[in-house]
Amino acid sequence: MVGTFRNRLRAGETLLGSMVTLPSPAIAEILAEVGFDWLFIDGEHGPFETGDVVRILQAVGNRIACIVRVPAAEEAPIKKILDQGAEGIIVPQVNTVEQAANVVRSARYSPLGSRGVGLSRAQGYGLTFQKYLETANDRIAVIVQAEHARAVENIESIVKVEGIDAVLVGPYDLAASLGKMGQIDDPVVTDAIEHVTKTCQAAGIPLGYFGASAAALRPYMNRGYTLITAGVDTLFLSGAAKRLLDELK
């Protein structure tokens, strides 16, 4: 499994990705052509049905790692999205060690977990069933989000859960949970992020962060964050359009 997204992540390689929030295979194709290492498919806030994710995977899944954020830390959405062939999952609001353990269990086949066994796109609709069963536990990346005050409180135990491949910090939800809505640079928020950073790095767990610009991301990359989500499809479109319109006016 050399060279898989999960192996590159666990090896500490810097992986530059971008967020897809619109259910458009064409947008995913454009971002894949740009040269990103991976795509963050947002099934939590984006208007994605399972079929929308499948169409994106069909369009670019063989060219670029597609990691899907599921809507909740629950077994059913994790199982369903992995069966469509995603290279991994991002799970929001993982605030306790019990939740983290359940996420890993749902994403791994026995004996490492309890993921249900089915026939879908990931298994070649049955044609590559046995090969997929033998390799999925090594291939699938499990990324949990630390985006709530409770996750910060429990981060020492969360990072000890075997099978967690990375922790993605969610600054905006974290700020809201700390009573600092939208104030991601407030000392209360930055202190919480610093605690997560130090704990994960001490445990050897890769860290991820989202930023709309290079300037927002650079401080975290300089701190050793390696799972980078740079920009989002809607902002790319609106930003470029507004710049052109402003120039014409």
RODO-2510 file (C-alpha; in nm, 4 decimals, decimal comma):
residues 249
     n   res          X          Y          Z
     1     m     0,0000     0,0000     0,0000
     2     v     0,3012     0,2272    -0,0558
     3     g     0,2014     0,5676    -0,1848
     4     t    -0,1581     0,5636    -0,0674
     5     f    -0,3050     0,8797     0,0785
     6     r    -0,3144     0,7200     0,4234
     7     n     0,0509     0,6155     0,4097
     8     r     0,1581     0,9583     0,2893
     9     l    -0,0460     1,1183     0,5683
    10     r     0,0968     0,8936     0,8381
    11     a     0,4500     0,9476     0,7052
    12     g     0,4155     1,3199     0,7707
    13     e     0,4133     1,4305     0,4073
    14     t     0,2554     1,7711     0,3480
    15     l    -0,0672     1,7080     0,1552
    16     l    -0,2273     2,0091    -0,0101
    17     g    -0,5987     1,9766    -0,0755
    18     s    -0,9001     2,1911    -0,1454
    19     m    -1,2643     2,1777    -0,0433
    20     v    -1,5487     2,0823    -0,2760
    21     t    -1,8881     2,1988    -0,1521
    22     l    -2,0853     2,1929    -0,4780
    23     p    -2,2035     1,8539    -0,6145
    24     s    -2,0300     1,9018    -0,9500
    25     p    -1,7896     1,6460    -1,1018
    26     a    -1,6617     1,9228    -1,3311
    27     i    -1,5440     2,1299    -1,0345
    28     a    -1,3683     1,8258    -0,8898
    29     e    -1,2037     1,7634    -1,2281
    30     i    -1,0777     2,1220    -1,2470
    31     l    -0,9263     2,1050    -0,8984
    32     a    -0,7701     1,7674    -0,9760
    33     e    -0,6113     1,9136    -1,2891
    34     v    -0,4702     2,2075    -1,0910
    35     g    -0,2475     1,9611    -0,9053
    36     f    -0,3789     1,9322    -0,5505
    37     d    -0,2862     1,6152    -0,3605
    38     w    -0,6390     1,5481    -0,2385
    39     l    -0,9940     1,6771    -0,2338
    40     f    -1,2069     1,7425     0,0746
    41     i    -1,5620     1,6513    -0,0315
    42     d    -1,7915     1,8246     0,2157
    43     g    -2,0828     1,5940     0,2859
    44     e    -2,1590     1,7711     0,6127
    45     h    -2,2425     2,1244     0,4983
    46     g    -2,2513     2,0742     0,1217
    47     p    -2,5750     1,9677    -0,0579
    48     f    -2,4468     1,6166    -0,1311
    49     e    -2,6551     1,3042    -0,1679
    50     t    -2,4740     0,9716    -0,1954
    51     g    -2,5178     0,9716    -0,5723
    52     d    -2,3486     1,3119    -0,5960
    53     v    -2,0423     1,1762    -0,4161
    54     v    -2,0385     0,8695    -0,6409
    55     r    -2,0338     1,0856    -0,9543
    56     i    -1,7363     1,2830    -0,8223
    57     l    -1,5535     0,9613    -0,7331
    58     q    -1,6241     0,8251    -1,0802
    59     a    -1,4877     1,1431    -1,2362
    60     v    -1,1653     1,1861    -1,0367
    61     g    -1,1298     0,9077    -0,7806
    62     n    -0,8658     0,7295    -0,9864
    63     r    -0,6599     1,0491    -1,0226
    64     i    -0,6741     1,2128    -0,6814
    65     a    -0,7548     1,0995    -0,3284
    66     c    -1,1095     1,1989    -0,2364
    67     i    -1,1686     1,2242     0,1376
    68     v    -1,5330     1,2732     0,2289
    69     r    -1,6584     1,4565     0,5349
    70     v    -1,9573     1,2578     0,6532
    71     p    -2,2536     1,4411     0,8095
    72     a    -2,2155     1,2884     1,1554
    73     a    -2,0036     1,0573     1,3688
    74     e    -2,2369     0,7648     1,3059
    75     e    -2,1986     0,4159     1,1630
    76     a    -2,4470     0,4382     0,8743
    77     p    -2,3006     0,7389     0,6871
    78     i    -1,9442     0,6157     0,7423
    79     k    -2,0238     0,2709     0,6041
    80     k    -2,2194     0,4065     0,3090
    81     i    -1,9572     0,6573     0,1948
    82     l    -1,6689     0,4112     0,2246
    83     d    -1,8638     0,1578     0,0204
    84     q    -1,8733     0,4138    -0,2622
    85     g    -1,4930     0,4099    -0,2837
    86     a    -1,3733     0,7115    -0,0853
    87     e    -1,0085     0,6979     0,0201
    88     g    -1,1041     0,8078     0,3671
    89     i    -1,3418     0,9993     0,5889
    90     i    -1,3376     1,3208     0,7863
    91     v    -1,5706     1,2987     1,0836
    92     p    -1,7072     1,6155     1,2475
    93     q    -1,7690     1,6830     1,6146
    94     v    -1,5674     1,3958     1,7593
    95     n    -1,5642     1,5181     2,1172
    96     t    -1,5008     1,2102     2,3315
    97     v    -1,2808     0,9033     2,3317
    98     e    -1,5941     0,6884     2,2980
    99     q    -1,6941     0,8699     1,9801
   100     a    -1,3421     0,8377     1,8396
   101     a    -1,3356     0,4639     1,9101
   102     n    -1,6774     0,4177     1,7480
   103     v    -1,5631     0,6058     1,4368
   104     v    -1,2627     0,3777     1,3957
   105     r    -1,4754     0,0696     1,4578
   106     s    -1,7239     0,1790     1,1919
   107     a    -1,4483     0,2395     0,9360
   108     r    -1,2515    -0,0854     0,9840
   109     y    -1,3431    -0,4399     0,8946
   110     s    -1,3074    -0,7191     1,1521
   111     p    -1,0875    -0,7880     1,3439
   112     l    -0,9950    -0,4183     1,3718
   113     g    -1,3544    -0,2989     1,3698
   114     s    -1,7128    -0,3824     1,2864
   115     r    -1,7662    -0,2229     0,9458
   116     g    -2,0502    -0,3955     0,7637
   117     v    -1,9573    -0,6064     0,4627
   118     g    -2,1451    -0,5236     0,1451
   119     l    -2,1194    -0,5131    -0,2317
   120     s    -2,0927    -0,1691    -0,3844
   121     r    -1,8629     0,0467    -0,5934
   122     a    -1,5628     0,0141    -0,3589
   123     q    -1,5728    -0,3646    -0,3988
   124     g    -1,5963    -0,3421    -0,7785
   125     y    -1,9649    -0,4329    -0,7453
   126     g    -1,8394    -0,7750    -0,6377
   127     l    -1,5638    -0,8211    -0,8971
   128     t    -1,2850    -0,7105    -0,6595
   129     f    -1,4618    -0,8054    -0,3388
   130     q    -1,1893    -1,0169    -0,1775
   131     k    -0,9050    -0,7823    -0,2726
   132     y    -1,0894    -0,4864    -0,1230
   133     l    -1,1609    -0,6720     0,2015
   134     e    -0,7917    -0,7593     0,2316
   135     t    -0,6626    -0,4059     0,1726
   136     a    -0,9291    -0,1640     0,3010
   137     n    -0,8144    -0,1558     0,6641
   138     d    -0,4656    -0,0503     0,5525
   139     r    -0,5862     0,1925     0,2872
   140     i    -0,8740     0,3895     0,4411
   141     a    -0,7779     0,7111     0,6222
   142     v    -0,9737     0,8025     0,9350
   143     i    -0,9561     1,1724     1,0227
   144     v    -1,1463     1,3192     1,3165
   145     q    -1,2234     1,6842     1,3764
   146     a    -1,1397     1,8698     1,6955
   147     e    -1,3888     2,1537     1,6720
   148     h    -1,5539     2,1831     2,0110
   149     a    -1,4480     2,2745     2,3625
   150     r    -1,5235     1,9162     2,4716
   151     a    -1,2828     1,7800     2,2105
   152     v    -1,0122     2,0085     2,3490
   153     e    -1,0841     1,8821     2,7012
   154     n    -1,0628     1,5196     2,5864
   155     i    -0,7884     1,5444     2,3258
   156     e    -0,5340     1,3525     2,5370
   157     s    -0,7568     1,0438     2,5349
   158     i    -0,8788     1,0882     2,1757
   159     v    -0,5263     1,0751     2,0305
   160     k    -0,4642     0,7442     2,2074
   161     v    -0,7363     0,5680     2,0061
   162     e    -0,5674     0,3201     1,7736
   163     g    -0,6592     0,3858     1,4130
   164     i    -0,6959     0,7646     1,4230
   165     d    -0,4801     0,8832     1,1321
   166     a    -0,5071     1,2612     1,1790
   167     v    -0,6870     1,5342     1,3698
   168     l    -0,8358     1,8220     1,1717
   169     v    -0,8829     2,1392     1,3719
   170     g    -1,2098     2,3229     1,3035
   171     p    -1,1453     2,6792     1,4223
   172     y    -1,4860     2,8333     1,3527
   173     d    -1,6971     2,5730     1,5325
   174     l    -1,4378     2,5636     1,8092
   175     a    -1,4621     2,9409     1,8521
   176     a    -1,8412     2,9209     1,8652
   177     s    -1,8310     2,6495     2,1338
   178     l    -1,6019     2,8717     2,3400
   179     g    -1,8409     3,1658     2,3179
   180     k    -1,6241     3,3452     2,0611
   181     m    -1,8336     3,3168     1,7456
   182     g    -1,6248     3,4100     1,4400
   183     q    -1,3313     3,5218     1,6575
   184     i    -1,0790     3,2567     1,5613
   185     d    -0,7852     3,4802     1,6597
   186     d    -0,9156     3,5413     2,0121
   187     p    -0,6625     3,4210     2,2737
   188     v    -0,9172     3,1790     2,4209
   189     v    -0,9473     3,0095     2,0811
   190     t    -0,5785     3,0163     1,9932
   191     d    -0,4904     2,8756     2,3358
   192     a    -0,7324     2,5860     2,2757
   193     i    -0,5793     2,5205     1,9334
   194     e    -0,2322     2,5340     2,0867
   195     h    -0,3329     2,2671     2,3386
   196     v    -0,4624     2,0412     2,0591
   197     t    -0,1472     2,1069     1,8560
   198     k     0,0957     2,0160     2,1319
   199     t    -0,1028     1,7077     2,2356
   200     c    -0,1271     1,5685     1,8839
   201     q     0,2368     1,6361     1,8046
   202     a     0,3468     1,4681     2,1276
   203     a     0,1422     1,1624     2,0258
   204     g     0,2731     1,1640     1,6677
   205     i    -0,0709     1,2356     1,5201
   206     p    -0,0733     1,4465     1,1992
   207     l    -0,2656     1,7731     1,2163
   208     g    -0,4927     1,9368     0,9600
   209     y    -0,6288     2,2869     0,9094
   210     f    -0,8523     2,4751     0,6664
   211     g    -0,7729     2,8230     0,5404
   212     a    -0,9145     3,0386     0,2650
   213     s    -0,5742     3,1851     0,1805
   214     a    -0,2049     3,1023     0,1913
   215     a    -0,1588     3,3721     0,4546
   216     a    -0,4133     3,2014     0,6818
   217     l    -0,2520     2,8623     0,6363
   218     r     0,1168     2,9470     0,6496
   219     p     0,1409     2,9860     1,0308
   220     y    -0,0060     2,6387     1,0782
   221     m     0,2152     2,4832     0,8146
   222     n     0,5125     2,6433     0,9910
   223     r     0,3924     2,4776     1,3136
   224     g     0,4056     2,1349     1,1473
   225     y     0,0486     2,0935     1,0235
   226     t     0,0612     1,8681     0,7176
   227     l    -0,3015     1,7992     0,6164
   228     i    -0,3853     2,1271     0,4490
   229     t    -0,7207     2,2312     0,3022
   230     a    -0,6584     2,5387     0,0904
   231     g    -0,9617     2,7300    -0,0259
   232     v    -1,3080     2,6231    -0,1315
   233     d    -1,4770     2,5969    -0,4693
   234     t    -1,7389     2,8654    -0,4067
   235     l    -1,4803     3,1218    -0,2947
   236     f    -1,2599     3,0483    -0,5948
   237     l    -1,5541     3,1189    -0,8253
   238     s    -1,6920     3,4240    -0,6462
   239     g    -1,3490     3,5733    -0,5794
   240     a    -1,2309     3,5502    -0,9387
   241     a    -1,5624     3,6793    -1,0712
   242     k    -1,5647     3,9767    -0,8327
   243     r    -1,2046     4,0691    -0,9136
   244     l    -1,2809     4,0710    -1,2849
   245     l    -1,6002     4,2718    -1,2360
   246     d    -1,4191     4,5246    -1,0169
   247     e    -1,1480     4,5636    -1,2807
   248     l    -1,4060     4,6234    -1,5540
   249     k    -1,5848     4,8834    -1,3465
***
